[in-house]
């Protein structure tokens, strides 16, 4: 009976699980540690989005190469594919609070290094583009440890009851920074150059490090590190693959990461070549997607239970795929901006729901390791897609590449709706009838 009830909490149901009152939407903010976390993260993430956009713009300005844009996306994310499991192992066996402080400090050092190289004129041609790619790779190595540790650290700040809301609010600040960061970056690049963006990003990490140091975190129970990291990885992976809802949601998230999020790789190309604009055009497009993502995260933050997550994941994935198909053929700025708003809303809604579904089902002792699987699928698969996107775009153009990718995401979404959501609905109905008969 308990197992049947657990299945029913994640399927589509008449109850949407959403409420609109402010106390529900922001309930995780009652925790002092989480308020500090949000304040620091928002500042830092604005800087991160500034740096990301400035890096893409600088590479394309120096080389005019879609391939190198793909290589940049690959280098910045591929460490997640191979090292996230080690980050999960560290998060489950060592102090997560100290771990997050260490990763944020390392990211700050790399940002200042990139700023110094750019401001001193060391990055000025195609060779400089490769320097940017190498530093992006090193940042990716840091993120491979940071993401699973930071995701698992959320529960220590808010507890299990407010964890879904904390996940959604964390997604909302990521999305909010995605709105502000590219816009600031566009004007900063235009006025003082890309090096200014990198320097401001370095400064932004000071806020999050100070916030982390101000937290009062109860010492968590961590297991002595008696098992090998490889065995640790297998345990987290085994749980994720043996749980049908988790496995299915991760599969669809992988499709989104591999194909659906690659539109960001081509933003400089759309701004300069398709829409005949400039760096401000790129900033506006990225901010439009960010506004949609922010509203999607805030909408999801109103959820008070886990009911309907599977249907929500399938619906948002389908919506995002259709939006991507429209964007691929758009030639007007306003249409691109509107469609990217929808794509941003759908993508963040899907990822927040997937994160919540997983964290609602994983035991605490496996949390970091299972979140490492989530991080690998969500962020580790993206570099492969970026590399594929750059190579395909060289042959058939960026818009046509996005058409193909959008179609693949749509197929994956329909499969999820038809095979996963319908199966869960049938099993829920059968469980309800069995419970009634008893």
Secondary structure, 3 states (H helix, E strand, C coil): CHHHHHHHCCCCCCCCCECCCHHHHCHHHHCHHHHHHHHHHHHHHHHHHHHHHHHHHHHHHHHCCHHHHHHHHHHHHHHHHHHHHHHHHHHHHCCHHHHHHHHHHHHHHHHHHHHHHHHCCCCCCHHHHHHHHHHHHHHHHHHHHHHHHHHHHHHHHHCCCCHHHHHHHHHHHHHHHHHHHHHHHHHHHHHHCHHHHHHHHHHHHHHHHHHHHHCCCCCCCCCCCCCCHHHHHHHHHHHHHHCHHHHHHHHHHHHHHHHHCHHHHHHHHHHHHHCCCCHHHHHHHHHHHHHHHHHHHHHHHCECCCCCHHHHHHHHHHHHHHHHHHHHHCCCHHHHHHHHHHHHHHHHHHHHHHHHHHHHHCCHHHHHHHHHHHHHHHHHCHHHHHHHHHHHHHHHCHHHHHHHHHHHHHHHHHHHHHHHHHHHHHHHHHHHHHHHHC
